[in-house]
Amino acid sequence: METRQLRHFLSVVEHGSVTAAAAALYLAQPSLSQSLRALEDELGVELFVRERRGMVLSAAGAALLESARQAVRSAEEADGAVLEVVRLESGRLEVAVPADLAAGPLVPIVARFRALYPGVVVSLVDASSPGSTVGLLQDGRCEIGLDYLPAGDMRVEARALGRERALLAVPSDLAAAGIAEPVPFAVMAGLPLVTGALGSPSRAHLERLSAECAVPLRIVAEADHEHGVFLLVTSGAGAGLLSEEVAERARRRGAVVLRTDPECSRSYGLVTRSDRLSPAARAFSDVATAVAGEG
């Protein structure tokens, strides 16, 4: 039983004849008659008594009437809900993002998107563990994400948006001995360091620099998220690399914030599945590209 057939049935009920209903529906009369016969055949009953004065509901047709009206109303409501999503008047978009990118580059993107599409709810899904952004995209939880590049998986598409610079935040008592800016990597590596957990993008970046400079790291504490590094640094546990946004918060909490040599920065961008994106995800991608272009 199709919604189209139920609409035809209700139109005949309303207009009293196939001829009048066909005219109202802009259908050829034979097409409407065929649709009604197909519905009756499927149900195994006659829905109308054909009289000289028109079409009169049979007992079976009268029994179907309210259910048909409800089904058509539900279909129209569903069509309206889908149309609102397509027009970006409502809906939900889940974005996979590591915590340290959520605190910086993602903020202006979400703000711009919400200003343009206030009916769409944006939900940020934590992707701080290694490979979790790609995993969230592949299992269908998210359509789009923001992550450090390269994404490291051929099943997703990546588009670079910019670079996120990290600054060295040093507790004031540790900096009191005097640390010249920009801080050479060898000097930074010798400080008691608070880093991301083993395997995290921030930790991998530090370990790569350590190998390139042949200088071992003096790691005294680890944290799963950048906020944990921030808390440990501002409590005096050690020095740590923080994104510029979070480093400024650490400065306000009394830490000394310094540039490094070489500069610690990582490329980041949009990561999407290769298949077709929803209207909300496409709009988010366009907004992210526009915001990055203004930076």
C-alpha positions, 0 to 999 in steps of 0.5 A: 500500500503506497501513500500515493494510493491513499491520497488518491483514495482520499481525493475520491472520497472528498470529491465524490467521483473519479472524474472530479478527483482526477481533475483535482489531482491533475491526473488522467481519469484512467490512471486514477481508476487503475490506482484505486483498483490496485489498492482494492486488489491489494486489500482484497476488498471494494472500497467504494460502491459505484452508484449512478450519483457517484462513488459511495464508501463501502463498509471497508472503505469507511473503515480505512478512511481515518487510517488513510488520513493519518498515514497521509498526514504522517507522510506529509510531516515526514516530507516536511521534516526531511525538507527542513533538513535539506534546507538546513532549517533543522537537523544535527551535525556531529563533528569529530575533533581532538580536544586541542583543536576544539579549543582553537581552530574549530571555535570560529568555524562553529560560530560562523556555521551557527550564525548561518544555520541556527536551526542545525545543532552542532555536536562535537565528538571527542576524537583525542585518541590516536586514529579516532577521527578516522574511526568515527568517520568510518563507523558512521558516527560522524560525517566530518571531522577536524584533525591533524594532517596527514590523516593517515588513512586512504579511505578518507579525504582530507583538505588542509585548512591551516597550521596550529602553533604550539607555545611552551608554557613554563611554570613561573618558578621554573622560568625564574632561572632564566630561559631565553626566547625562542627556546631551543629544542635542546633546552626545552627537552631538558625541562621537566615536561608534561606531554600528551599520552603516548601515541597522541598527535602532540606526543608524536610531534615531540618524539619526532623532534627529539629523534631529529635533534638527537636530544632525549625528552625529560617527561615527568607527567602525561595527560590524555587531553590538552586540558590535563596538560594545562592543569598540570602546567599551571599547577607547577608540575612541569612545562608543556606545549599548548595551543595558542588559545590554551597557552594564553589561558595558562599565561593568565594563570601565571605561567610564562609562555614562550616561542620555541626554535624550531617552531612547534606547529602542525597542519590541520584540516577537514577530514571526510568520508569519500561518499556523498555528504549531507547538506549540513556537512557540505555547508560546514565544509564550505564554512570551514574553508571560508573561515580558513581563507580569512585567517 
